[in-house]
Amino acid sequence: MKFTAFLKTRGATAAIFMGIFYAVAMLGIFLPGYTAIPGNVDKLPIAIINDDAGKNGAMIAENLQEYLPFKEIKTDITNKQALKDLEHNDLALVVHIPKTFSENMQKGEASSSIDFTINEAGATVVSSTMNAIVTEINSQLSTQFSQQTAQGVLMNFNVPEKQAAELAEKIEKSYVGNVVTINEIPDGMNHNMLPMFLTMAGYVGAMIGAMQLVGAFRASRGKASKTRLFTYVQMAALLIAVVSSIIAVGVAYLIDKPSGDLFFGIVGQQILNYMVCFNFTAILIFLFGEGGMILNLPILLMQTIANGATITRDMMHLPYEWMSHISPMYYSVQAYFANLFGSISPSPYIWSMAAVGAVAMLINMAIVAFLQKPMPEQVSETEVEKKAAEITA
């Protein structure tokens, strides 16, 4: 057999096709998706709340609105509401200028600070970007107010040594930026990426499981009714979901050591994640057989950006944002962030994920009922029972 003949075999041609297809799909999806970083940082919404009764607060708030690179800056909102929105990741940063800021500045007190609050329980790019921006703001404000204080000091050259030392300390502490982090995530990228890795472990396992179980469904046609076979497929998927979820969460606990109180909640979400992803990926396999697996790959790749672990919906390009609304991975990742590190309930994300799974299952049921033709040799159970009765008689 010649090499050229070997290359024409079904396995070789399939391997060549998948090598090219996967390379084009991965680069064609990942590279455009990640151009949103840092290009779409300006789409992140932030809030600037000025409660200062003096002129310094108004001046700072005005300057921040003018120079910060954000298109959506909320100012007509209370600090309490802004912090609540931050917990839900509806805001990326909350800047609060307290009521006594100008007064403290005039006294030269170290308590003359501005609060910059960041939520770590969300997309990694957001928290890291906000930290970098806040560091730069604090550096500039510290320099600005130290210079202003120094100008006042220079007007008093002939001062005693003790008083000079006090004035020097006053210059140094004229402004102190207060960075507040809520829902802190432990150090290590393994903690930041745990929501995404748990989700992907379930998704990839479910996608492969869908290919195998739908294949078993097709191979078993004629041996039982379509309804019974579909029920068997779902039961087998649930069994796999329970076993694989317990093992997956166990591995996560060995490495990341989350709170023991969360164990059963995480296992329950992982089981739901598997079942939703199973039915979501099974749609194309029920429709196109093994060819559906090829179509599932770019959808998987797209969801690795659209799941919100790295960038938020506000930063995503439109196709990825659309995908996030129907993506099981998006709701699973956000639920894990809320459950593992956040201070809000994961329930809205859990229910959204369950809704995606319910719709996917209904679609699969419709495909099996109306598009999956029974095998010619298939005999209904009723007819089998009738024949058995006749033979017995």
Sequence and secondary structure as in RCSB ss.txt:
>XXXX:A:sequence
MKFTAFLKTRGATAAIFMGIFYAVAMLGIFLPGYTAIPGNVDKLPIAIINDDAGKNGAMIAENLQEYLPFKEIKT
DITNKQALKDLEHNDLALVVHIPKTFSENMQKGEASSSIDFTINEAGATVVSSTMNAIVTEINSQLSTQFSQQTA
QGVLMNFNVPEKQAAELAEKIEKSYVGNVVTINEIPDGMNHNMLPMFLTMAGYVGAMIGAMQLVGAFRASRGKAS
KTRLFTYVQMAALLIAVVSSIIAVGVAYLIDKPSGDLFFGIVGQQILNYMVCFNFTAILIFLFGEGGMILNLPIL
LMQTIANGATITRDMMHLPYEWMSHISPMYYSVQAYFANLFGSISPSPYIWSMAAVGAVAMLINMAIVAFLQKPM
PEQVSETEVEKKAAEITA
>XXXX:A:secstr
  HHHHHTSHHHHHHHHHHHHHHHHHHHHHHHHHTHHHHTGGGS EEEEE  SSHHHHHHHHHHHHHSS S EE 
SS HHHHHHHHHTTS SEEEEE TTHHHHHHHT TT   EEEEE SS HHHHHHHHHHHHHHHHHHHHHHHHHHH
HHHTT  S  HHHHHHHHHHHHTS   EEEEES   SSHHHHTHHHHHHHHHHHHHHHHHHHHHHHHHHTBTTB 
HHHHHHHHHHHHHHHHHHHHHHHHHHHHHHT   GGGHHHHHHHHHHHHHHHHHHHHHHHHHHTTHHHHHHHHHH
HHHHHHTSSSS TTTS HHHHHHHHH HHHHHHHHHHHHHT SS SHHHHHHHHHHHHHHHHHHHHHHHHTS   
TT   HHHHHHHHHHHH 
